[in-house]
């Protein structure tokens, strides 16, 4: 028990802009379901507090996680029970849910600001440590999106800017407008595409990498037996396709 109490997650510099986070981050999407049964707000808050006690201070959410922004609301409740200055909070904008339609990708300056203000309100914080563009809107020049993000940094509403699933060209153009602190990409034993170009570019520019799904959407963590997943989980279909591929 004493060994468990002494163990703490080490810390690491994320990028070269000054952000320091726990080496292991907490991806909050699963707390609201989609890949698993959603947790109650009470249970989620207890889990986040337990993670914080073990040294995990980097929490990643998004305005699109959960119904009606439920994930950000949930994280906001947990933050009220933690020392804000010791938490590195990341959230994301850019995927808009439209009633009766497929999600749309948006990156216009007015939408950037609208999303940021909404996330600040739901999270109950004065600033966001790391604000990601969740997906790049190819109908809007990245310079325009970054221009608004830069204004939000200057206003103190966000501290650092990140991109998720961005191309080499987009990263370069965005970084020229304002330094990018982190790029978020899927990276695991079976998803290694970013090693060829993305990682070398980020190293050259001093940009950190935030790897999502490092355990292969739970596959490498023991969830390969799909019967253990709720039937509504998107992973049921994901693993079924994977096993079908390897069996054929």
Secondary structure, 3 states (H helix, E strand, C coil): CHHHHHCCCCEEEECCCCEEEECCCEECHHHHCCCCCCCCHHHHHHHHHHHHHCCCCEEECCCCCCHHHHHHHHHHHHHCCCCHHHCEEEEEECEECCCCCCCEECCCHHHHHHHHHHHHHHHCCCCEEEEEECCCCCCCCHHHHHHHHHHHHHCCCEEEEEEECCCHHHHHHHHHHCCCCEEEEECECCECHHHCCHHHHHHHHCCEEEEECCCCCCHHHCCCCHHHCCCCCHHHHHHHHHHHHHHC
